[in-house]
Amino acid sequence: MRALGIDVGGTSVKMALIESVELTPAGSSGAGSKSIWLGQSSFYAKPDAARLREAMREACAGLIGQVDAVGICVPGILNEARDTVTLSINVPGLMNLPLAELVESALGAEARGARVQNDALSCATDVIEMFGLDGRTLLLALGTGVGAGVIDRLEDGRLRPLEVSGASPGHIGMIDVTCDDPPTIGPDGGAGSLEGYLGVPALRKRFGSDINPSLASLPADDVVIKALSRAIRIGHAMYRPNHVVLAGGVGVRLLPHLDVLRKRVETHLTSVARQGWTLRTAADDHHAARGAARRALL
């Protein structure tokens, strides 16, 4: 079977096509999946519903006839039925749209019945499977907005998300990690919010349209490093993860700073943190799309 995963991000739509495969190594059985195609739309900002449909068609590249299932992951707060976004600060065009209908209207009847998922949980699902992570994983999705996914791998191999608010472990982008005076005001209006320091709009305001060179050369005492270190320390106290993963367009580009981040986090870290925890970045920008496709096959 083949599944198409759709990741509606703050700056583009990303897609991934995966195919289920039988796992045959000695001592194992069952099914896994492999990625066979990746796609992405052109960039946008604050898209309305029409622009989102256009971006989906562009990213899909006519592949919809080749799939058996479709999953879509979105940022923001889902309603109780998990079929509509009630609040999305960075992608306002999503708000109050029936998401399965949005996918069908963009890609046609063959995409009917798309499974709606949280973006950070979809991303975490793919990261855990790709890196073979056990125990509890805390994934920080650092992009246009900032979110998080917390997933436990159970003894039988199943993945169980921790859900505190809607389909998420809480609104991590809005935690107060004040690192300046007066504190930065985040896009949600909260003082000192993590998203106010690490969200793409904040970084572009500070560094210009191309943030990559600046992210690569951040000094050890930069406010981005300080804010993220505080967020990870809070994550250890709240969730006690075995693994912390930095994902999203910003997260994957913080690879050069992992040693500095870990040193800051570990300095007088709370004793409730798990021993032997790991810190890494995700592999690329398509984890959420692949994760949405993986979950669509469940």
Secondary structure, DSSP 8 states (H G I E B T S, - for coil): -EEEEEEE-SS-EEEEEEEEEE--STT--SEEEEEEEEEE----SS--HHHHHHHHHHHHTT-GGG-SEEEEEESSEE-TTSSBEEE-SS-GGGBT-BHHHHHHHHH-GGGTT-EEEEHHHHHHHHHHHHHT--EEEEEEEESSSEEEEEEEE-TTS-EEE--SBTTBS--GGGSB---SSS--B-TTS-BTBHHHHHSHHHHHHHH-S--HHHHHT--TT-HHHHHHHHHHHHHHHHH--SEEEEEHHHHGGGGGGHHHHHHHHHTT--TTS-TT-EEEE-SSS-HHHHHHHHHHT-
